[in-house]
Amino acid sequence: MNLFTRGASVRRSAPPVAPHLAVDTPGLRPDPALAALSGEWMIDPAHSRIGFSVRHALVTTVRGAFTEYRSRLWFDGRDPSRSRAEILLATASVDTGVEQRDAHLTGRDFLDAANYPQMRFTSTAVELAGPDVYRMTGDLTIKNATRPVVLELTYIGHVTDPFGYERAGFDGTTTIDRSEWGLTYNARLAEGGAMVSEKVRLQFDIAAIRTPAAD
């Protein structure tokens, strides 16, 4: 399923097969109504955001987003363990609203976009973690390091808009230690703290539109 895609045509294919992961929470089962959502979807870029936030100078938070990305996702409302996602983000597309800071982030001190033009997230397992909450485990690759992360996704809702398009919303978040991916550059404050926190919160605010079935 093409979800999060910007400026790309929809490629229709059979749903990817993911390893079965049993839901291990006693008594927890998917809402039967979500079975109707099974299938392929694509992002509505005007209403979605893949971003991050990080503490700066101990007293404020810097927020940014990646404006160029593409992905494939298959959602199975009957059996969440068969859902799957792959997301590719262009590292040079980072936008924090400050040109000088963006240039620093895409330079060799951080993402090194010239040598590592993409970041990648590939899911390895999905399970139902609570009512309308999914836990997606996957491998995150930044530069030349790949490490596991766990993404918590909350299902927001599903509607048919006035134009007849089916829409579904998901919010997701996870926190990583950037030093584990080799992003170790930092300056120290006079008080002894770090200018930029090593903890980075990744945020996924997703508005998806169902992909029309192939004729």
Phi, psi and chi 1 to 4 in degrees:
 res  aa     phi    psi   chi1   chi2   chi3   chi4
   1 MET       -  132.7  154.6 -178.2  176.6      -
   2 ASN   -87.8  104.6  -75.5  -30.8      -      -
   3 LEU  -124.3  144.8 -174.4   64.2      -      -
   4 PHE    78.0    2.3  -42.8  122.5      -      -
   5 THR   -73.3  135.3  -55.9      -      -      -
   6 ARG  -113.5  125.5  -68.9  178.4 -178.8  -91.7
   7 GLY    62.1   29.3      -      -      -      -
   8 ALA  -127.3  148.7      -      -      -      -
   9 SER   -74.5  155.3   59.1      -      -      -
  10 VAL   -79.3  126.3  175.8      -      -      -
  11 ARG  -103.4  118.3  -61.3  177.4   58.7 -170.7
  12 ARG   -94.6  131.5  -59.2 -177.5  178.5   94.3
  13 SER  -153.8  170.9   59.2      -      -      -
  14 ALA   -65.9  148.5      -      -      -      -
  15 PRO   -62.3  137.2   21.1  -31.9      -      -
  16 PRO   -64.7  148.0   23.5  -31.9      -      -
  17 VAL   -94.2  123.7  176.9      -      -      -
  18 ALA  -110.1  150.4      -      -      -      -
  19 PRO   -58.4  141.3  -19.0   30.5      -      -
  20 HIS   -73.9  129.8 -176.5   79.3      -      -
  21 LEU  -122.9  114.3  175.7   65.7      -      -
  22 ALA   -67.7  141.8      -      -      -      -
  23 VAL   -74.0  118.4  175.5      -      -      -
  24 ASP  -103.0    9.0   57.6    6.7      -      -
  25 THR   -89.4  116.6  -55.9      -      -      -
  26 PRO   -55.6  130.1  -23.2   33.2      -      -
  27 GLY    77.4   -2.4      -      -      -      -
  28 LEU   -93.7  122.4 -172.9   60.3      -      -
  29 ARG  -134.4  150.9  -63.2  -68.8 -178.8  -89.6
  30 PRO   -62.2  147.6  -20.0   31.7      -      -
  31 ASP   -61.9  122.7 -176.9  -17.0      -      -
  32 PRO   -54.7  -27.5  -25.1   34.3      -      -
  33 ALA   -65.2  -23.9      -      -      -      -
  34 LEU   -74.3  -12.5  -65.2 -177.1      -      -
  35 ALA   -58.6  -31.4      -      -      -      -
  36 ALA   -68.4  -14.8      -      -      -      -
  37 LEU   -90.4   -5.3  -59.9 -175.6      -      -
  38 SER   -59.9  134.8  -63.9      -      -      -
  39 GLY   138.3 -161.4      -      -      -      -
  40 GLU   -97.0  142.9  -63.8 -172.3   36.4      -
  41 TRP  -135.4  166.3  -62.6   72.1      -      -
  42 MET  -137.2  156.2   64.5  179.4  -63.1      -
  43 ILE   -73.3  149.9 -161.5  171.9      -      -
  44 ASP  -100.8   98.4  176.2    3.1      -      -
  45 PRO   -62.8  -22.6   22.2  -32.8      -      -
  46 ALA   -72.9  -15.5      -      -      -      -
  47 HIS  -129.6   21.9  -60.9   96.3      -      -
  48 SER  -130.3  159.7  -58.7      -      -      -
  49 ARG  -153.3  131.9  179.6  178.1 -178.6  -88.4
  50 ILE  -113.9  107.1  -62.1 -179.5      -      -
  51 GLY  -137.3 -170.1      -      -      -      -
  52 PHE  -154.3  161.8   61.1   89.7      -      -
  53 SER  -143.0  146.3   59.9      -      -      -
  54 VAL  -148.7  141.6   60.1      -      -      -
  55 ARG   -70.9  134.2 -174.0   71.4   68.1 -175.7
  56 HIS  -123.4  130.0  179.2  -96.3      -      -
  57 ALA    54.5   27.9      -      -      -      -
  58 LEU    71.1  -16.6  -58.9  179.0      -      -
  59 VAL  -121.5   -4.7  -63.9      -      -      -
  60 THR  -143.7  169.9 -170.4      -      -      -
  61 THR  -123.1  128.1  -61.8      -      -      -
  62 VAL   -96.5  133.3  170.5      -      -      -
  63 ARG  -119.3  144.3  -65.9  175.4  173.5   82.7
  64 GLY  -152.4  178.9      -      -      -      -
  65 ALA  -151.9  160.1      -      -      -      -
  66 PHE  -101.3  124.1  -67.2   91.9      -      -
  67 THR   -95.4   -8.5   60.1      -      -      -
  68 GLU  -127.0  124.0  -63.9  179.0   14.6      -
  69 TYR  -164.1  163.4   45.6   85.2      -      -
  70 ARG  -149.3  157.4   56.2 -170.2  174.4   89.4
  71 SER  -164.0  170.5   79.9      -      -      -
  72 ARG  -129.7  135.2  -68.6  170.2   56.6   86.2
  73 LEU  -148.0  139.5 -174.2  146.8      -      -
  74 TRP  -122.2  123.3  171.9  -95.8      -      -
  75 PHE  -105.6  128.4  179.0   69.8      -      -
  76 ASP  -115.5  104.0 -167.7  -37.7      -      -
  77 GLY   -72.9  -21.6      -      -      -      -
  78 ARG   -80.2  -40.8  -61.6  178.2 -178.2   85.4
  79 ASP  -135.2   89.5 -177.0   -2.5      -      -
  80 PRO   -54.9  -26.5  -25.6   35.1      -      -
  81 SER   -65.2  -15.9   70.7      -      -      -
  82 ARG   -94.5    2.1  -57.9 -175.9   69.3   84.1
  83 SER   -76.0  157.2  -61.1      -      -      -
  84 ARG  -157.3  152.4 -174.6  165.4 -171.6  174.5
  85 ALA  -150.0  146.7      -      -      -      -
  86 GLU  -138.6  129.4 -178.7  179.4   26.0      -
  87 ILE  -127.8  130.6  -52.8  170.7      -      -
  88 LEU  -116.3  127.0  -66.1  174.0      -      -
  89 LEU  -118.8  136.7  -57.6   99.5      -      -
  90 ALA   -79.3  115.9      -      -      -      -
  91 THR   -63.8  -29.6   51.2      -      -      -
  92 ALA   -73.3   -8.3      -      -      -      -
  93 SER   -91.1    6.9   72.7      -      -      -
  94 VAL   -61.1  137.5   65.9      -      -      -
  95 ASP  -139.5  112.8 -178.5    6.2      -      -
  96 THR  -110.0    1.7   65.1      -      -      -
  97 GLY    89.1   -2.0      -      -      -      -
  98 VAL  -128.1  112.5  178.1      -      -      -
  99 GLU   -58.9  -43.0 -174.9  175.2  -10.3      -
 100 GLN   -64.1  -41.0 -176.9  177.7    3.1      -
 101 ARG   -67.6  -39.4 -178.9  166.8   57.7 -149.4
 102 ASP   -61.8  -40.9  -64.9  -15.1      -      -
 103 ALA   -62.6  -37.5      -      -      -      -
 104 HIS   -67.2  -42.3 -168.3 -162.9      -      -
 105 LEU   -65.3  -35.1  -71.1  174.2      -      -
 106 THR   -86.6   -5.3   57.4      -      -      -
 107 GLY   -83.1 -173.7      -      -      -      -
 108 ARG   -67.7  -22.3  -63.9 -172.4   64.3  179.3
 109 ASP   -65.8  -27.1  -74.9  -19.9      -      -
 110 PHE  -126.6  -99.4  -72.8   98.8      -      -
 111 LEU   -78.5  -21.3  -63.9  172.6      -      -
 112 ASP    50.2   59.3 -166.0    4.1      -      -
 113 ALA   -61.2  -28.3      -      -      -      -
 114 ALA   -63.8  -35.7      -      -      -      -
 115 ASN  -100.2  -22.5  -67.6  -55.0      -      -
 116 TYR  -130.9   80.6  -57.2   97.0      -      -
 117 PRO   -71.6  -12.6   24.6  -33.7      -      -
 118 GLN  -133.2  147.4  -67.0 -178.1  -28.9      -
 119 MET  -107.9  150.7  -62.6  166.3   50.6      -
 120 ARG  -136.8  137.2  179.0 -168.8  -60.1  -93.7
 121 PHE  -122.0  126.7  172.4   80.8      -      -
 122 THR  -126.4  121.2  -56.5      -      -      -
 123 SER   -70.7  148.0   66.0      -      -      -
 124 THR  -120.6  -19.2   55.0      -      -      -
 125 ALA  -163.8  150.0      -      -      -      -
 126 VAL  -137.0  137.1 -179.6      -      -      -
 127 GLU  -143.1  155.5   62.0 -180.0  -40.7      -
 128 LEU   -78.9  120.6 -173.0   63.6      -      -
 129 ALA  -104.2  -13.5      -      -      -      -
 130 GLY   176.6  174.7      -      -      -      -
 131 PRO   -55.7  116.5  -23.8   34.4      -      -
 132 ASP    65.4   18.4  -64.5  -27.9      -      -
 133 VAL  -123.5  130.1  178.0      -      -      -
 134 TYR  -120.1  141.5  -60.4   86.4      -      -
 135 ARG  -108.9  113.1 -177.6  175.1  -64.3  114.2
 136 MET  -108.9  117.5  178.1  178.2  -73.4      -
 137 THR   -96.5  140.8  -57.2      -      -      -
 138 GLY  -162.5  175.8      -      -      -      -
 139 ASP  -101.9  126.0  -68.5  -32.2      -      -
 140 LEU  -106.4  124.6  176.4   63.4      -      -
 141 THR  -111.8  121.2  -60.2      -      -      -
 142 ILE  -128.4  127.1  -56.3  175.3      -      -
 143 LYS    57.3 -123.7  -62.0  174.7   76.4  170.6
 144 ASN  -109.0   21.0   59.0   -6.6      -      -
 145 ALA  -116.8  135.3      -      -      -      -
 146 THR  -123.4  123.8  -60.5      -      -      -
 147 ARG  -140.2  153.5  -62.6 -171.8  179.1  -81.4
 148 PRO   -75.8  146.1   27.4  -34.8      -      -
 149 VAL  -137.3  160.7  -62.2      -      -      -
 150 VAL  -122.9  123.3  178.6      -      -      -
 151 LEU  -108.4  126.1  177.6   65.2      -      -
 152 GLU   -94.4  121.7  -64.3  -73.8  -20.9      -
 153 LEU  -115.1  129.6  -71.7  165.1      -      -
 154 THR  -110.0  126.7  -60.5      -      -      -
 155 TYR   -77.1  121.9  167.6   64.1      -      -
 156 ILE   -88.5  -41.8  -56.7  -58.2      -      -
 157 GLY   162.2  177.2      -      -      -      -
 158 HIS  -145.0  130.1  169.9 -113.1      -      -
 159 VAL  -142.5  164.8  -62.2      -      -      -
 160 THR  -110.2  120.4  -60.0      -      -      -
 161 ASP   -79.1  173.8   69.5   19.9      -      -
 162 PRO   -61.7  -15.6  -26.0   36.1      -      -
 163 PHE   -95.6    1.9  -57.4   98.6      -      -
 164 GLY    90.4    6.0      -      -      -      -
 165 TYR   -86.9  135.7  -66.2  105.7      -      -
 166 GLU   -82.2  131.4  -70.0 -176.0   81.3      -
 167 ARG  -126.2  143.0  -64.5  177.7  176.0  -91.8
 168 ALA  -136.2  143.7      -      -      -      -
 169 GLY  -119.0  140.7      -      -      -      -
 170 PHE  -138.0  139.7  -66.8   86.0      -      -
 171 ASP  -117.2  134.7  -76.4  -11.8      -      -
 172 GLY  -136.4  154.4      -      -      -      -
 173 THR  -154.8  152.6 -174.9      -      -      -
 174 THR  -157.1  158.1 -170.8      -      -      -
 175 THR  -119.9  131.5  -61.2      -      -      -
 176 ILE  -121.4  160.7   66.2  171.0      -      -
 177 ASP  -100.1  108.3 -177.0  -25.3      -      -
 178 ARG   -61.3  -26.2   60.6 -176.3  174.4   87.8
 179 SER   -64.1  -23.8   65.9      -      -      -
 180 GLU   -70.2  -15.6  -65.6 -177.1   -4.6      -
 181 TRP  -107.9   16.6  -78.1  -93.7      -      -
 182 GLY    80.9   11.1      -      -      -      -
 183 LEU   -91.8   75.2  -53.2  177.9      -      -
 184 THR  -102.8   -4.5   56.5      -      -      -
 185 TYR   -59.6  138.7  173.8   85.1      -      -
 186 ASN  -164.5  153.4 -141.3  -26.5      -      -
 187 ALA  -112.2  152.2      -      -      -      -
 188 ARG  -104.5  144.5  -51.2  -58.7  -63.9 -177.1
 189 LEU   -85.6  159.7  -61.9  169.8      -      -
 190 ALA   -60.7  -30.1      -      -      -      -
 191 GLU   -77.7   -5.8  -68.4   78.3    5.0      -
 192 GLY   103.8  -10.8      -      -      -      -
 193 GLY   -85.2  173.2      -      -      -      -
 194 ALA   -86.7  143.7      -      -      -      -
 195 MET   -64.3  -40.2  177.7   66.9   74.7      -
 196 VAL  -124.1  126.3 -178.6      -      -      -
 197 SER   -64.0  148.5  172.5      -      -      -
 198 GLU   -77.5  -18.1  -68.1 -174.7  -11.7      -
 199 LYS   -85.8  125.2  -59.3  -63.8 -177.2 -178.3
 200 VAL  -125.1  127.7 -179.7      -      -      -
 201 ARG   -95.9  121.5 -174.7  168.3 -178.9 -104.1
 202 LEU   -95.2  139.1  -54.9 -179.2      -      -
 203 GLN  -131.6  134.6  -59.7  149.8  -32.2      -
 204 PHE  -125.9  106.0  -58.7   81.6      -      -
 205 ASP  -107.9  101.9  -58.4  -38.7      -      -
 206 ILE  -113.5  125.9  -57.6  -55.5      -      -
 207 ALA  -114.0  115.8      -      -      -      -
 208 ALA  -110.9  146.8      -      -      -      -
 209 ILE  -117.3  134.1  -57.8  175.8      -      -
 210 ARG   -63.0  136.0 -176.0 -173.6  -70.5  -83.6
 211 THR   -77.8  127.3  -58.2      -      -      -
 212 PRO   -58.2  141.7  -21.4   33.3      -      -
 213 ALA   -67.3  147.1      -      -      -      -
 214 ALA   -67.5  143.2      -      -      -      -
 215 ASP   -70.1      -  -63.9  -28.2      -      -
